[in-house]
C-alpha cells in the first residue's frame, strides 16, 4: 500500500514536470528581442537584422535595422512612431502573426523551437518578398 502511494506521487510529479516543460516551450519571451540576419548586401557588405519583440498582452512589433539589439533597446517599443505592430497567436508550438505600419503588412508563420529560437516564414504584402529564418533570442535586462 505504501509503495503504491509513493509510485502514485512519483507519477504525478513526473507528469507535472513534463507539463511545465511543454508549456515553457509553447511560449515566447518578453524580456528581450528575437533577432535574425536579414539581408546581406553584396555590393557594400552591409548586414541588416530583423527584430521581433513580443508583449504579454498579445502584441508584437517588428523592425529591420543595421543596429544591434543593444542599440535598439532604448527606442524599440510600442511608443515608437510608425513601428510595425500586430497581434500574435500561439497554438501549441505554432506561432502566427502579422505586423503592419504605414508601408503595409508582413505575415509571419512558424514554430517555437525552444525558449531561445523561433523558425519563421515571412511574406511581405508590400513587395511580395518571401523569407525563411531562424530567430535567436537576446535577453535585454533593462527594456523600456
N, C-alpha and C positions, 0 to 999 in steps of 0.2 A: 504494500500500500504506500509506504513511504517512498519507495523507488518510483512508483507511478506518479506521485506528486512531483518529485524532482524532475522527472522526464517531461512532465507537462509544463513546468516552469521554464525549463530549458527550451522547449519547443516554442513557447510564446515569446521568449526573449530573442531567439533566433529570427522568428518571423517579424518581430518589431524592428530589429536592426536591419533586416533586408528591406523593410518598408521605408525606413528613414533614408537608406542609401538610394533607393529608387526615386524618392521624392527629391533628393538633392540633385540628382541628375536631370530631373524634369523641370528645373528652374533656371532662369537667367540670373546673373548677379547684378547688383545695383551699386556696388562700391568701386566702380571704375568704368573703363571703356573696353569694348571689343574692337580689335584692330586687324586689318588685313592690308597687304600690299596691293595697291590698286593698279595703276598703270606705270610702266617704266618707259619714258620717252626715249627712244633710241637716238634721236638727234642730239639731245642735250643731257642725257643720262640723269634726268630728274626723276625722283621717286615720289609718288603721292600715296597716301594711305586713306583707306575708307574706315570710318569710325562709326560705331553704334553705341548708344547709351540707353539703357533701359531703366524705367522707373516702376516702383511697386504698384502705382495706380493703373498700369497697363499701357502707358505711353512709351514711345521710343523715339529717339532723334537720331539723325544720320548726317554725316558730312564727309567730304573728301578734302584732304589738306596735305600740304607738304610738311606740316609741323608734326612734332611728336605728340604723344598723348600728354606728356607733361607740359608742353607748350599750350595745349588746349584747355587744361584743367580750370583756368580762370574764367573762360567765356563759353565753353561748350555746354550750354544748359538751356532750359526751356525759355529763359528770358531773352535769349539771343534773337535779334531781328531776322526774319525770313529764313529761319532754320527749317529743315525738313522734319516734319513731325508726323507721327502716326500712332496707331493702336496695335498692339501685338496680342496674339493668342497662342497659347501652348496647349497642345493635345498630346498627352503622353510625352514623347521626346521630340515631337514635331513642333516647329515654330513657324508662324505665319504673320506677316505684317506688310504694310506699305507705308512709305513716308512721302509727304507732299510739301512742296513750297511753291512760290510764285512761278517757278520754271516748269513744274509738272510733278509727276509721280514716279516712284520706283517701287516695284513689287519684289518682295523677298519671300522665299520659301526654303525650308531646310530642316535641319535637326540639331538638337543639343547633344553634342558628342559626350561631354562631361562638363564639370563646372568651369573649365578653362577654355573650352573650344566650341565653336559653332561652325557647322558646314552649311553654307547657304548658296542658293542660286538667286541671282538678281536680274530683273528685266526692267529697263528704263522705258517708260511710256513717253518720254521726252524725245529720245532719238532712236529707240529700238535696240540699243546696246544690251547684250546679254553677257553675264559673267557668272563664274562659279568661284567660290573662295572659301578658305578656312580662316575664320576669325579667332584671334587669340586674345584672351582676357588680360588686361593690365589693371592691376589694383591701384587706385589713387586714394590715399588715405584722407586727404582734406578737400574733397569735392564740395563745390557750392551746391 
